[in-house]
């Protein structure tokens, strides 16, 4: 079946609790760190004590004497590549040339956490100290500091349509400013952890991963063994936010330690190690030019960006900024991004990795342009919307205009917005409202699923996904139940195990529901057809005279003739099972995006410089909403994360040593309950021909500019850097 022929049957569904909600809430869900195996050893990494150097010698003699130490591996005796550790350069799991303070140079396995910690403290290393750079501009200008032999710049990214110079020259007004975003950490509730053990040459890894199939593939590459000899399991995941859709270094290290010690090894990062050794979002400095016609129509968007990606490039060498080409009518656009290496912890994918810094820049710039022209920023946006991506490619669906109008009604923009920015400094506080828009791609990938009628009459759905908190398992259950005409309670979901589930690309890019929707629907149709075939044979009736009603196949014509699914499955005939694969891609002449319109009200305390978000409204177009309850939770979670990025979250480094100064939840501030306002969520359900669209990433994107724009409306102070901390606010007032 061709992708274009797959049409959706839209039904309004009641909000459904997560299929594993009781397990999670009741403490019965087993995460990686909860799994206990006989003979278990614990693992700890050995961190580098320099930000850049070559390891001359590692002395493990005293550490090896600690009672209970089982094995110690280092960069001197174990050279194993981490396939996704850097997308251009070769990165080893134990770095012979550490490139940031805390970089892993070895690991210890022992009978307890305390034994491992003591052993790590006794390891000493001698280094040839190399020049360092902790600032991207220094990295670009100082030729003596070579973080990599090839230089300090990853491959430059560029993207362009139209004639940018011509459009800028035709612009009657050109706004030019620089916007900055700082380094962020994913701060997942579950720190990095992996449990590995070997049995007769076969490796099993309980991985804290977003993608079991990718994890298995990269373990195969790193360890040099066939994928058929590797099993990866992740039944419950405590957050990833784009961070862990691969084999991480701790997965590989746990496997190496286990192989050497011949015992199971649970490798854990401390929270401090988690902050240092797991990648977060890169920092950006974006020089933006926004060109407008005399009537205020947007003509051109030109951005040059410098991106501090840290010591390694885990984000695929490519797009680092972009986005307005999917929102506003532009004759031309040019993006140039220079990813720069520094001797700081590496960066990579984090929820809407490109979207957050890009949306902050262009949605702040658009707001500035509207105010400068004396225009209502909401009306200004509406007048410049586009239904063409990159100036020429039509969207499969686009409900952004409806999102904006509905959100404006919810927050009562017409009556509450005032085009003033007086910011009476004599008052103790000021209130303002703001708006920001966002778009995020909604791609579809190849996927597979297995459906089977079990002996008890239930239907099992097996898919190689990992539910990272998005409610993906619940969505699969709903889709299958709807297509088969069964109750949700009759559907069993099996996920998170490469041994029992078909492969899947993994939880990234908000693709899971959109991708799995197609393959589950097709598999359900085939399974239903097989059920009716068998029932027709058993009942000696025509197939077209039968219907599947709940868990019973009934005759449309002959009263009383029926067979239950249990009866059909419990016969001596082969199992009723379907394994389906869909190789799907959106056609190149179609753009497919999700959209969001966000509105907020803030209260600014001039004395304390404290910004409080009093109310938040988010309206999204993500196509058909499979389960409203989990969809609302997705949006609310994205907004909460966005509030943190806008107002408080920032990794801070010592620029003398490169050490991370706030590697804990005490010093890296994320939103608490009292920082979170009421978050009102609604959806505009567009009838997209390819089904549900992405949702997980777009809610975090417009939050920072929305809050910043509201702060400007309240105070007249324009912030072009996030987070807008009290310190930055007080400095801006001086």
Buried (B, 14 or more C-beta within 10 A) or exposed (E): EEBEEBEBEBEEBEEBBBBBBEBBEEEEBEBBBEBEBEEBBBBBBBBBBBBBBBBEEBEBEEBBEBEBBBBBBBBBEBEBBBBBBBBBBEBBBBBBBBBBBBBBBBBBBBBEBEBBBBBBEBBEBEBEEBEBBBBBEBBBEBEEBBBBEEEBBBBEBEBEBBBBEEBBEBBEBBBEBBBBBBBBBBBBEBBBBBBBBBEEEEBBBBBBBBBBBBBBBBBBBBBEBEBEBBBBBBBBBBBBBBBBBBBBBBBBBBBBBBBBBEBBBBBBBBBBBBBBBBBBBBBBBBBBBBBBBEEBBBBBBBBBBBBBBBBBBBBEBEBBBBBBBBBBBBBBBBBBBBBBBBBBBBBBBBBBBBBBBBBBBBBBBBBBBBBEBEBBBBBBBBBBBBEBBBBEBEBBBBBBBBBBBBBBEBBEBEEEBEEEBEBEEEEEBBBBBBBBBBBBBBBBBBBBBBBBBBEEBBBBBBBBBBBBBBBBBBBBBBBBBBBBBBEBEBBBBBBBBBEBBBBBBBBBBBBBBBBBBBBBBBBBBBBBEBBBEBBBEBBEBEEEBBBBEBBBBBBEEEEEBBBBBBBBBBEEEEEBBBEBBBEBEBEEEBBBBBBBBBBBBBBBBBEEBBBBBEBBBBBBBBBBBBBBBBBBBBBBBBBBBBBBBBBBBBBBBEEEBBBBEBBEEEEBBBBEEEBBBEBBBBBBBBEBBBBBBBBBBBBBBBBBBBBBBBBBBBBBBBBBBBBBBBEBBBEBEE
